[in-house]
């Protein structure tokens, strides 16, 4: 157990280090990408399409940052067993650390980008609130558990069905992203669709982050879909991983 | 791993089998041909391959066992099942003690980070905690003779340096059971003899060893007992020199029509 934690820690920071090694901007790239994406969406949606939302740039970034953690983790972790066949076939170690290290590494990057969001919030006239001290760790844990459950499931399945890498890319980037209130707040969705939108666990999670930063609102009963899904997928992910992992070395 | 075996047994195989299913060649590799041959594509025909066939084996604590046999006979599968990398299809495997498997040196080394960082990660992969890995790091570095290179990214290493570090890590993770697959010929002659000395030292310290090798000369030097595996079964067992001799004699008979190879084998046998 001790060793699994150590391995997770070492792999998480090795990935962080590798990603920025020999780059000029280093960690800044983790901020540049979502900020740039946010800026483009702001111009297109706010200036061109004229979406009518107050402080739209903050609404956008408060959703886009945590979404980026989710999407990047899934895309990078789905192949973490299939892509490490050489290691899995030659060394026996707790394999679950491979996808989880990717999730943690991206979680660290998201956490480090929160101060940037806070600075923008302060510039926009919002002030930090005590609820953040409770809300941020709470939502970090919910999102981490959710992502870890999903990646354990899809990374295990990916060993046997490589199509999952493409499927994840298409499903998360093209479908899930637009059906989740990331580039728009739930409030502008017509009332009659709310129940449907909120069936999506990521919707309540992203709205949870947004309500925390923009309205100092602690997540309450409205987080239920995310909590239930996180618990369920974590159980399903660990179960399917433990069932399938024995065959990894033979299948790769 | 739960165990109900005596304290003097390190590894026990009870009726262990390992089957692989090899996919038959599917002609359909793209959508068009897949659609044209739907029944065949979904029939999922597979050919079973028996890598280990109801093997019973015991290795005593502190014993050193050598495994020989032709290519594809199940030697490496035996080590992989022992190390836990792959579970047996049937039967029971019991291991007492911490296992370190040297199936390949430097698995998981990343070329972009330094030898020092790779050594730590590799040691933890092989079974140490981070604290233990940091404690043993100075010995690993000293043994590897890498000097200042230890703080260079590993892409700058020669292959000899790469394997020297891999070997150093593998023998310093304080295994109770050490599994070695054909990885003893590392580095130059001087480093090789140092590796051999270290293996002997581990043996003297009571580390249980299982060694797979094609190097018949080494078997009697390193092992208390030898086994021959053919077609997934143990077909001979006994004193290492005898097992090697019997095996080579049979191979020689097979090669009876090829004098030059016979000559080579004779040389090998004389050396034993």
Interface residues (C-beta under 8 A of the other chain):
Chain A: X2 X3 X6 X7 X9 X10 X11 X14 X17 X18 X21 X86 X87 X88 X89 X90 X91 X92 X93 X246 X249 X250
Chain B: X20 X80 X83 X84 X85 X86 X87 X99 X101 X103 X104 X107 X108 X110 X112 X113 X117 X120 X121 X124 X125 X126 X127 X128 X129 X130 X133
